[in-house]
Amino acid sequence: MYKAVTRGISVTVTPRYMPEESSPQEERYFFAYTVEIVNTGEERVQLRSRHWKIMDERGQVQEVRGPGVVGEQPVLGPGESFSYTSGCPLPTRSGTMQGSYVMETDGGETFTAEIPLFSLDIPQAKRVVH
């Protein structure tokens, strides 16, 4: 489990390898990750967009940007949370992901909430990212 907190927005990520979705002989390794976003602050916010940096073990970087997450732009009042699960295919046995969400307050102010760096590894290649 990996966690980052920015301006009262706590983002926790729990990744896992999905062997049933993977095909190592074809260099396809699929990972799922569950994200929990908790508003521990005092202002209501809406998640507007996401930005991911995905790096495989060869150092190849892919960037993904888009509106919301899993087709939603959740609104979180103080103390509220939103969770979702998504996935990422890699051509290597391990890699990393990190990123950010653009959050908007009721007053129209936007800020960037950090998504912590986390490791994607098959069980045999387990390593720890700090």
Backbone bond lengths (Angstrom), bond angles and torsions (degrees), N, CA, C in turn:
res aa  C-N    CA-C-N  psi(-1)  N-CA   C-N-CA  omega(-1)  CA-C   N-CA-C  phi
1 M - - - 1.443 - - 1.531 108.50 -
2 Y 1.314 115.96 135.30 1.458 122.22 -177.25 1.532 107.70 -125.67
3 K 1.339 116.91 141.98 1.461 119.56 -173.29 1.525 111.61 -141.38
4 A 1.346 115.19 143.16 1.465 122.15 173.14 1.523 107.34 -141.19
5 V 1.329 115.97 147.04 1.463 120.83 177.44 1.522 108.15 -128.07
6 T 1.330 115.62 127.61 1.457 122.23 177.48 1.521 108.21 -131.34
7 R 1.290 116.49 118.65 1.473 122.05 174.39 1.530 112.24 48.80
8 G 1.311 115.64 45.38 1.460 120.98 177.23 1.517 115.20 81.64
9 I 1.331 117.47 3.76 1.466 120.83 177.25 1.530 107.84 -105.64
10 S 1.329 115.81 111.00 1.463 122.42 -179.43 1.525 108.70 -94.94
11 V 1.326 115.68 126.08 1.465 121.60 179.14 1.524 107.98 -119.43
12 T 1.322 116.59 117.73 1.462 122.69 179.33 1.523 108.70 -117.11
13 V 1.335 116.35 132.42 1.465 121.38 -178.60 1.526 109.80 -122.59
14 T 1.330 115.30 133.41 1.460 121.87 175.87 1.531 107.99 -123.83
15 P 1.352 117.75 105.05 1.467 120.58 -179.97 1.527 112.05 -90.96
16 R 1.340 115.67 158.08 1.465 120.32 174.25 1.522 109.73 -154.32
17 Y 1.306 115.44 147.06 1.464 122.87 177.70 1.529 108.99 -79.35
18 M 1.330 116.23 140.63 1.464 121.74 -178.73 1.539 108.82 -117.05
19 P 1.348 117.55 85.91 1.467 119.63 -176.49 1.530 113.02 -61.02
20 E 1.336 117.33 -31.96 1.466 120.18 -178.52 1.535 112.73 -69.54
21 E 1.334 117.00 -17.96 1.470 121.94 178.06 1.531 111.62 -101.47
22 S 1.325 116.30 -1.22 1.464 121.48 -173.57 1.518 111.96 -103.99
23 S 1.335 115.22 158.06 1.457 121.97 176.89 1.532 107.54 -142.38
24 P 1.353 116.91 82.40 1.469 119.93 -176.54 1.524 114.07 -54.64
25 Q 1.339 118.20 -36.25 1.462 120.08 179.42 1.527 112.19 -64.59
26 E 1.344 117.18 -21.14 1.464 122.06 176.53 1.533 111.97 -104.07
27 E 1.331 115.76 13.67 1.468 122.65 -177.81 1.525 111.73 53.01
28 R 1.318 115.18 48.70 1.466 121.30 175.74 1.524 107.84 -128.04
29 Y 1.326 114.61 113.67 1.461 122.35 179.43 1.524 106.71 -120.13
30 F 1.336 116.27 123.70 1.463 119.58 -175.97 1.525 110.31 -109.81
31 F 1.318 114.61 133.60 1.465 121.82 -179.39 1.522 108.86 -124.17
32 A 1.324 115.78 139.41 1.455 121.66 172.71 1.525 106.93 -106.59
33 Y 1.301 115.79 153.45 1.464 119.87 174.98 1.517 108.78 -144.60
34 T 1.326 114.59 138.67 1.457 121.26 177.84 1.522 107.66 -107.60
35 V 1.326 114.81 129.98 1.464 121.51 -178.87 1.524 108.29 -114.11
36 E 1.330 116.34 131.88 1.456 121.27 171.75 1.521 107.72 -117.04
37 I 1.317 115.52 124.38 1.457 122.58 178.46 1.522 106.92 -110.93
38 V 1.333 116.74 122.32 1.467 121.44 -178.89 1.522 108.39 -122.41
39 N 1.312 115.34 130.63 1.464 120.48 175.74 1.529 108.22 -89.51
40 T 1.327 116.63 100.59 1.464 121.16 178.07 1.524 110.77 -95.14
41 G 1.328 116.32 4.11 1.462 121.57 -178.97 1.515 112.07 -88.12
42 E 1.325 114.58 -167.30 1.461 120.52 -175.78 1.523 112.94 -110.71
43 E 1.353 117.65 -0.19 1.459 118.80 -179.54 1.520 110.90 -119.82
44 R 1.314 115.61 148.64 1.459 122.28 178.10 1.527 108.67 -74.62
45 V 1.334 116.10 137.08 1.469 120.82 -179.15 1.522 110.25 -134.49
46 Q 1.330 115.01 157.86 1.452 121.01 173.77 1.514 108.47 -125.31
47 L 1.331 116.10 135.00 1.457 121.54 176.77 1.531 106.75 -79.10
48 R 1.327 116.36 116.71 1.467 121.08 -176.60 1.532 113.37 -95.48
49 S 1.341 116.65 -43.32 1.467 118.51 -177.12 1.516 110.92 -152.75
50 R 1.339 114.61 170.75 1.465 121.26 -179.15 1.521 109.19 -131.62
51 H 1.322 114.85 155.24 1.465 122.40 174.56 1.522 106.89 -142.60
52 W 1.323 116.35 121.99 1.465 121.86 179.21 1.515 109.90 -117.06
53 K 1.333 115.85 143.04 1.466 122.88 167.49 1.524 105.82 -117.52
54 I 1.329 115.29 117.60 1.461 122.00 -177.26 1.524 107.38 -113.89
55 M 1.330 116.64 124.56 1.465 120.00 -179.21 1.524 109.56 -124.76
56 D 1.342 115.78 129.02 1.460 119.09 175.93 1.534 109.38 -86.79
57 E 1.340 116.76 176.35 1.471 119.23 -174.82 1.524 113.10 -71.34
58 R 1.327 117.57 -9.74 1.467 121.15 174.68 1.523 111.97 -87.85
59 G 1.340 116.70 -3.92 1.455 120.66 179.62 1.515 114.73 90.37
60 Q 1.337 117.11 4.54 1.462 120.78 177.35 1.532 109.08 -74.45
61 V 1.335 116.35 129.15 1.463 121.24 -177.12 1.525 109.99 -110.71
62 Q 1.308 114.75 134.82 1.463 121.74 173.67 1.525 107.21 -121.76
63 E 1.314 117.02 133.30 1.460 120.86 177.55 1.515 109.47 -111.05
64 V 1.325 115.48 137.83 1.455 121.97 -179.76 1.522 108.07 -127.08
65 R 1.320 116.28 127.63 1.464 122.09 176.84 1.515 108.30 -128.48
66 G 1.330 115.97 148.91 1.451 118.63 176.06 1.507 111.89 178.74
67 P 1.331 115.67 169.30 1.459 119.97 178.85 1.525 111.22 -73.60
68 G 1.324 116.82 140.74 1.455 122.16 172.99 1.511 114.95 55.38
69 V 1.328 114.17 -161.38 1.467 122.92 176.99 1.524 107.59 -138.51
70 V 1.309 117.67 138.39 1.469 124.92 -178.36 1.534 111.50 40.82
71 G 1.328 115.75 44.06 1.455 120.76 176.53 1.516 115.68 76.87
72 E 1.318 117.29 9.21 1.470 120.58 -178.47 1.525 110.73 -126.38
73 Q 1.337 114.57 156.18 1.463 122.52 172.25 1.527 106.51 -126.51
74 P 1.344 115.30 77.17 1.468 119.27 -171.50 1.537 113.46 -64.31
75 V 1.329 114.41 145.90 1.460 122.87 173.88 1.526 106.95 -104.00
76 L 1.330 116.19 129.31 1.467 121.23 -178.06 1.515 110.15 -122.85
77 G 1.306 115.85 116.08 1.452 120.63 172.20 1.512 109.14 -80.04
78 P 1.340 117.96 170.82 1.466 120.59 177.39 1.531 110.72 -53.80
79 G 1.340 115.78 129.71 1.463 121.42 179.00 1.513 114.74 84.21
80 E 1.333 118.44 -5.07 1.464 120.49 -178.75 1.525 110.75 -91.25
81 S 1.341 114.97 159.11 1.461 119.56 -179.26 1.523 110.38 -137.45
82 F 1.324 114.88 163.29 1.465 122.65 176.79 1.517 106.61 -143.16
83 S 1.329 116.35 132.71 1.462 121.12 178.34 1.515 109.64 -125.15
84 Y 1.326 115.40 147.89 1.456 120.33 174.62 1.522 109.11 -152.96
85 T 1.330 114.64 160.19 1.461 120.93 176.98 1.519 107.89 -123.24
86 S 1.320 115.29 136.29 1.453 121.65 177.59 1.518 107.81 -138.12
87 G 1.327 116.67 -173.34 1.454 119.08 -177.44 1.501 112.54 -146.32
88 C 1.333 114.74 166.24 1.451 121.59 -177.21 1.528 109.34 -148.78
89 P 1.338 117.70 121.40 1.457 119.79 173.35 1.531 109.76 -86.42
90 L 1.313 116.48 143.29 1.464 121.78 175.15 1.524 108.74 -128.46
91 P 1.343 117.60 151.69 1.458 120.34 175.05 1.528 112.47 -86.53
92 T 1.343 116.68 -1.29 1.469 121.47 -178.52 1.525 110.00 -126.52
93 R 1.334 116.00 166.57 1.465 122.60 -176.60 1.513 114.11 -70.42
94 S 1.325 116.70 -15.33 1.457 119.11 178.71 1.519 109.94 -153.38
95 G 1.306 114.44 166.72 1.455 121.74 179.05 1.513 109.56 -178.20
96 T 1.318 115.22 -170.35 1.460 120.02 178.09 1.519 109.54 -138.11
97 M 1.322 114.09 158.18 1.466 121.52 172.14 1.517 107.94 -134.97
98 Q 1.310 115.45 148.25 1.458 121.86 171.18 1.512 107.02 -158.65
99 G 1.315 116.78 166.79 1.445 117.01 -179.64 1.504 112.95 176.52
100 S 1.338 114.00 -154.77 1.459 119.79 -178.47 1.521 110.27 -158.26
101 Y 1.328 113.89 158.91 1.457 122.29 172.87 1.515 107.35 -116.26
102 V 1.322 116.66 140.94 1.457 120.23 169.81 1.524 106.17 -91.32
103 M 1.331 114.80 121.51 1.461 122.30 -179.69 1.529 108.37 -108.76
104 E 1.330 116.39 147.06 1.458 120.98 178.31 1.522 109.46 -126.45
105 T 1.325 116.25 131.61 1.465 120.91 178.59 1.531 109.22 -81.78
106 D 1.327 116.36 167.84 1.465 120.65 176.55 1.525 111.49 -58.76
107 G 1.337 116.21 -28.77 1.457 120.66 -179.95 1.521 113.91 -80.80
108 G 1.340 117.35 0.27 1.455 120.73 177.59 1.516 115.09 91.19
109 E 1.333 117.22 0.99 1.474 121.04 177.70 1.522 108.98 -78.42
110 T 1.329 116.55 136.59 1.460 119.60 176.24 1.526 110.31 -110.61
111 F 1.322 115.19 150.05 1.467 121.58 174.47 1.519 108.27 -149.18
112 T 1.322 115.63 163.45 1.459 122.15 -177.33 1.526 109.33 -102.52
113 A 1.331 115.93 125.20 1.465 121.72 175.92 1.522 108.21 -102.47
114 E 1.314 116.16 127.73 1.462 121.76 -176.60 1.524 112.05 -71.94
115 I 1.337 115.28 137.97 1.462 122.49 166.96 1.526 104.52 -101.49
116 P 1.343 118.67 122.01 1.469 119.44 -173.97 1.529 112.90 -63.61
117 L 1.318 115.30 151.22 1.454 121.71 171.45 1.523 107.49 -62.50
118 F 1.340 116.72 128.83 1.467 118.94 175.72 1.521 110.24 -137.80
119 S 1.312 113.72 156.62 1.453 122.77 -173.15 1.516 110.93 -97.59
120 L 1.332 115.43 138.31 1.461 122.48 173.38 1.526 106.40 -114.49
121 D 1.325 117.12 115.17 1.463 121.26 -175.68 1.513 110.81 -142.43
122 I 1.338 115.93 140.96 1.459 117.62 168.83 1.531 106.43 -70.90
123 P 1.327 119.11 156.10 1.471 120.36 -176.14 1.525 114.24 -53.65
124 Q 1.324 118.13 -35.09 1.462 121.12 -177.93 1.547 112.50 -74.69
125 A 1.327 117.69 -12.24 1.476 120.90 -176.89 1.522 111.28 -118.19
126 K 1.324 116.30 29.56 1.462 120.71 -173.18 1.510 111.55 -60.82
127 R 1.326 115.22 128.56 1.455 121.44 173.12 1.510 106.96 -140.80
128 V 1.284 116.63 165.21 1.464 120.48 -174.95 1.528 109.39 -116.91
129 V 1.330 114.87 131.44 1.467 121.43 175.24 1.507 106.69 -101.27
130 H 1.323 117.07 132.77 1.481 120.61 177.81 1.496 109.69 -108.17
